Amino acid sequence: MPNEHSLNALDSLTCNTEVHLQILTPTQAIRLRTKLIGVDPGRALILAHGHDKAWAIAAPFIRDKQSVIMRVVNSDEHDANILAFRTRIQSTITLVGRWLIIDYPNSLQTVALRQHSRIPVKVLAKLVTSRDKQVISHGELRDISIKGGAFVGEAIADLEVDSELTLQLKLDDQSETTEAVAVVKNQQDLEAKTGQSQYGLTWKNETDATEKMVQKVILHHLLQQPKNDKNT
């Protein structure tokens, strides 16, 4: 079961909060954006039914007991939380508008977005030169925070500390590349047979764009790893 603080964060979500919803189909993951209409604590969450192309594609799967993953950022608190959980559709309501009713979760993941501690992740990434966008290392982002992250990938010859590079990430729920300018603060060689090194990165600028990038990465990570699911 989620802890009391997590439940409070879920119950206190305000109307019109943006919601990321993933429909779990046998052949593909359909990702939707919508708005929260309200929360009935311990019972259900009410979402607006969208009208865009993605919702049209998802229409055959909008049915009772369909498994979904919901992700939302609760930014009303001092430390913004990202919440993620797996649940099921209860029903749709069309009497007073098009609403989607989903089950209240039995389990919940929560991450404090603005905390300085590193959050373990595993996202495919690459380092490229900031000036001419030449790829110099393929690998993975292994942890992330609002201040920086750790990248593990192909060792880069003659790389100097404080070099400025661009970290590029291809998240599977979007067509564009997510990236951030980073400064390499340290390098740690891993086992020689792997030919890999770990690079400690700090983000060059703490901007809204950087925070959104961090948010996207954490949301992606939580989406890929729903845990303690008792609804499926």
C-alpha positions, -999 to 999 in steps of 0.1 A, spaced: 0 0 0 12 36 -6 22 56 24 -1 82 39 18 111 25 16 96 -10 -22 92 -6 -25 128 6 -6 139 -25 -30 120 -47 -61 131 -29 -51 167 -30 -46 170 -68 -65 199 -81 -91 200 -109 -75 206 -144 -42 190 -133 -26 176 -165 -26 138 -166 -5 114 -187 -24 82 -194 -11 51 -211 -35 25 -224 -19 -10 -222 -29 -28 -254 -15 -62 -265 4 -47 -294 13 -11 -285 13 15 -258 -12 43 -265 -2 75 -247 -28 101 -240 -30 135 -224 -60 147 -204 -71 167 -174 -82 157 -139 -119 164 -132 -117 152 -96 -107 126 -70 -130 105 -49 -105 94 -22 -101 57 -19 -126 50 -46 -120 65 -80 -104 93 -102 -124 112 -128 -106 123 -160 -118 143 -190 -122 123 -222 -101 138 -249 -109 145 -285 -76 145 -304 -62 119 -328 -45 98 -301 -79 95 -283 -95 84 -315 -69 56 -319 -75 46 -283 -113 45 -286 -115 7 -291 -96 2 -258 -116 26 -237 -136 0 -220 -143 -14 -185 -115 -32 -168 -89 -20 -194 -54 -17 -178 -39 18 -178 -9 36 -163 -15 71 -149 13 97 -143 8 131 -129 29 159 -115 16 174 -83 33 209 -83 12 226 -57 34 215 -29 68 230 -19 85 199 -33 67 189 -64 59 152 -66 57 129 -96 31 102 -90 27 71 -111 5 40 -108 -12 12 -127 -49 8 -125 -80 0 -145 -109 18 -162 -141 16 -143 -164 32 -168 -171 61 -190 -198 87 -183 -215 108 -211 -245 123 -192 -228 156 -183 -199 155 -207 -174 128 -215 -157 116 -184 -134 86 -178 -136 69 -144 -106 49 -133 -100 28 -101 -83 44 -72 -48 27 -70 -38 0 -45 -1 10 -50 16 42 -59 51 54 -68 61 89 -59 93 109 -66 101 144 -53 110 162 -85 130 191 -70 150 171 -45 188 173 -50 195 136 -44 200 114 -75 171 92 -87 182 59 -103 170 56 -138 180 36 -169 174 55 -201 192 51 -235 212 82 -242 242 96 -260 267 124 -256 273 147 -285 295 178 -290 275 209 -283 289 228 -313 286 204 -342 264 177 -327 289 148 -333 281 117 -313 311 108 -291 295 82 -268 265 59 -268 252 46 -235 227 51 -207 217 78 -182 219 59 -149 207 86 -124 193 121 -125 185 150 -103 176 187 -109 213 194 -106 228 167 -128 232 130 -136 254 101 -143 260 88 -178 276 54 -185 288 48 -221 317 43 -244 349 58 -231 358 91 -246 395 96 -254 412 128 -242 380 143 -227 388 171 -203 370 178 -170 346 208 -174 340 201 -211 306 211 -223 286 185 -240 249 178 -249 231 148 -235 205 135 -259 177 111 -249 152 94 -271 122 86 -249 98 62 -266 67 83 -258 77 112 -281 91 116 -316 115 144 -308 148 141 -290 150 154 -254 183 170 -246 202 192 -221 235 210 -221 258 194 -195 293 200 -181 314 169 -174 327 171 -138 344 137 -134 352 105 -152 354 70 -137 367 41 -158 347 9 -154 360 -26 -161 385 -25 -189 368 -53 -209 336 -32 -212 354 -2 -227 330 20 -208 333 49 -184 309 67 -161 307 105 -165 293 128 -138 273 156 -153 259 188 -141 234 208 -161 248 240 -174 217 261 -167 190 255 -141 161 267 -162 125 257 -167 136 238 -197 160 217 -177 134 210 -150 110 198 -178 137 176 -192 143 160 -157 105 156 -153 102 138 -187 130 114 -178 115 105 -144 81 101 -159 95 79 -186 113 58 -160 83 54 -138 62 45 -168 85 17 -177 86 2 -142 52 1 -125 57 -18 -93 36 -36 -66 6 -37 -90 -24 -53 -74 -49 -41 -100 -38 -64 -128 
